[in-house]
């Protein structure tokens, strides 16, 4: 159930991260939602490593948004370098 919840939150978080992060995305909406899912997983992993979450507890909503924004910025950094070469 944790995995399904992370996917659902990740989809919503990806859309929110896209709206909160200014600039043009190298990928489309689907890529942004996948990055949101990855952000939710990263936020959960880092939160468990830092002791913020218990071992099977999913990441919080705000942490997922922050994780998705970070992944989106890194994605833009690398995707921008690839397309300009």
N, C-alpha and C positions, 0 to 999 in steps of 0.2 A: 504494500500500500504506500510505503514511503516513496518508492520509485515513481508510481503514478502521480502522487501529489507533487513531486518535484517537477515532473513533466508539465503538469497543468500550470503550476506557478511559473515555471520557466517560460512558457508561451506568453503569459500575461506580462511577465517581467521584461521579456524581449521587446514587446511593443512599447512599454513604458520607457525602457532605456533608449529606444530609438527616438522617442519624443523629447527626452531630457538631454540627449547628446546632440549638440548642434553640428551641422555639417552634412555633407553628402556621404551616403554609405556606398562602398564599392559593391556590395551585394544587395539583393532585393529584400523584400519583407520576410521571405522564408528563411534566408540566411540570418537575418536579425533575430527571428524567433528561435532559431537553433542556437545562436549565440546567447540568447536569454536562458535557454535550458542549460547550456554549459555554465553560464554565470551562476545559476542556482546550485548546480553541482559543486562548483568551485567554492561558493560561499559556504555550503554545507561542510565541505571537506576542511576548509580553513577554520571555520567555526568550531568544528570538533577538535582540530589540532590545538587551537588556542584555549579550549576548555569552555567555550561559550555555549556549546550544544552537547547534549548527552549522546552516547554512541548510536543510535538509530533514530535520532531526532533530526528532522529536516531543517534546512536553513530558514531563517525568518524572511519575511517579505522585503524589508528594507535592505538586509544583507544581500539578498538575491539581486535586487536592483543595482546595488553598488558593484557586485561581482559581474553582472552583465555589462554595466557601463565600462568597467575596466577591460573586460574581454573585447568589447566593441571598439574601444580606443586602440588596443593592441592590434586588432584585426585591421582597422583602418591604416595603422602605421605600416604594417607589412603588405597589405593589399595595395596601398598607394605607391610603395616602392616598386612593386612588381609591375604595375601598369605603366609607370613612368620610365622604366628601363628600355 
